[in-house]
């Protein structure tokens, strides 16, 4: 990655980089599955206080109390008044990592940070993002850099359905107008849209009977579920779904049920999801899944003509969004990337991001990368120069200097 143009001394440049890297190396090994962010949040607090932030500027919200999963802590928020005027900016990243990251020992190999043991992921998703935001906040406080009003936000429980961002205390954020989120990919990427996702829970109820003595009395819940899933596959409503111009995905990801082969299975629990950028088509996918199960339940009868039944529940995990290129956060992020000599690339993604909920809350949020690769796997690695570039981009965005050469 290119180093930013500017007249900064080599020494200052090096200390910026050393500092950012040292912070990352401290952040990565701390366990912090979703709901267990207490330790990593404590480190973020400690670093901010060491940089000179007054304790009173640190707030946590009660997102964990509104989250169905509970959790150790809410989101961490630092809201700074501006030293000069301008619309408030918000920089954010999620703190939690997937369970596969617990116990990671990071090592540097060439330009990459990798897990030393091939049994854990790295957790660059999203400790790299959290470090970008933390390093930026510390730089501003420590060096007393001039800046417009700015809010820093570290969210919890992103990996389990964007719960921290979903339940964030909006009143504590100070009405930001330009919001930036760091989570995944190269530093020149701007994620300006993401898909929406339904979580689907299906309980199939059949009728138990002895599978050898009286199979004709039973209604197999497994048979019902199988017929339904087979139909979804045959009719093109499972996996990648393309119907004319409409595109989406569906996946039956969990199926549980049955205890013995000598019993006609009385119940099966199925969990599935449906995604599409188009809310109408997403609802259609959900409706097709429901129809397949309801019809399959009608089809399987016992000798008395009785059928099983289906309880179907679909909850919107997050809504899709699409930012216009004229959105101030997109314009500012584009300028920051260009000022550092990189080519901005706009992207739409098929996963959920904290930005989905922020945008749904009325805070349009662009998501930028910081060098994560192969996330959620033991092959995860982090491109260190990209992380450092992300730190420079973030500092410009926080200080409102995205259109200026660095002093
Ligand atoms: Zn992430």
Boltz pocket constraint, residues with backbone or C-beta under 6 A from the ligand:
constraints:
  - pocket:
      binder: B
      contacts: [[A, 94], [A, 96], [A, 125], [A, 126], [A, 158], [A, 183], [A, 184]]
      max_distance: 6.0
